[in-house]
Amino acid sequence: MRALYTAATGMAAQELNVQVISNNIANLRTTGYKKQRAAFQDLIYDHVRRVGAQASDQGTILPVGIELGGGVKTVGTPRLMSQGTLSMTGNDLDIAIRGEGYFKIQMPDGTYQYTRDGTFQMDNQGRVVNAQGNPVQPTITIPQNSSGITINAQGQVSVTLPGSTTPTVLGQIGLTRFVNKAGLQPVGDNNFTETPASGPPQDGVANIDGYGDMQQSNLEQANVEVVSEISDLIAAQRAYEMNAKVISAADQMLQSAAALFR
């Protein structure tokens, strides 16, 4: 019976939907996390009687057809790249991006990855690095015994050196943007890599030409809405149960049909 297989695709789709929702909820407090959603499409149809076909020798046309769907398939789990709320931390090296852009991180193999997570620290060389020890680009090195670290809206990093009363500019943290942010490939550690779908990286300066600005001593929180996720979870659970009920009903119908031949 076709209904068994159709309902099975529905159960598989809702199982994946629950996995996506659970990952969103698990990353509720992950800095810079962008939530995902599951996108579905219907499967190919069996056209038992095509709409618009000729119905008689007199040329009458069928106004409706008989088309039996084959179920549902998952076509993607796109990310929603909306802005998350900013949370003040008090840490001088915490930076939040308000608007377009990603921090550019240099990996040990010389390649680059991109992140919205501005949780930065200093390594043993004084470089500004992420939680994995990889330097943000362009590389900023903070001298020993310096004080008063200041990062303005354009990413310019200034400190007060020993024996000086005026700030010294050390460099400027850049931002990178992409034509299609949803096309970035997540690789863990809050990082993304470019793909053919994202388009090439476009390096620029914060708060200029459409790039977002930087907010020192702030971090961008995940854009996950708890109430929305719980509502989606309940809806996915109910949809899974209904598909399971269809399988049970189809099984009972098959049993009834089989009993006629005993």
C-alpha angles and dihedrals in degrees: 000000000000093000091068093061094039092054090045090060088050092053092048091049093051091046089057090045090056090050090055093047092047090052090052091051092045089055095047091120098034111123113245094358116158116208124236133215130199116244120204138191132190119254128242117297130233104228102211090169118008119226111243094027120139109269101189145007088263090068099252114160127224108246092200135023140207110249121168115201122222098215135259138311135195112244100179150329101234121190123236104227097196121142117273122216118269120241122197114232106171091229111130093216097049109105130183124197114224106197133353124002149058134236112251114228124193113221125212091258092056096255124121134240129186133224145171090210107106097182097133134169138175121262126211090279094053093251120145105245140167126247091281093053096253116139123245114235131282089033113246119198118195114207121235118266092017119137142191100050108201127183115186129205091273093053096255109155118212133176137178111243123213111277093018132100098191124076119254119215111229099181144293129274109224134213131222128205136186135212091232111029092179088063093067116113115235112223102174131259087079089290134129134196128211121257135183086262094056095049124227120314117265111208118205148142124281119254092017132097095002097313116133123251128247124244114202120218090018135102129202112240125216114281091229116131109209097205092049092049093049090049091050090048092054091047091050091049092051092047090051091050092049092051089049088051090053090054090050091049092048090050091052091049090052090049090051091049092048091051090062091065098049 
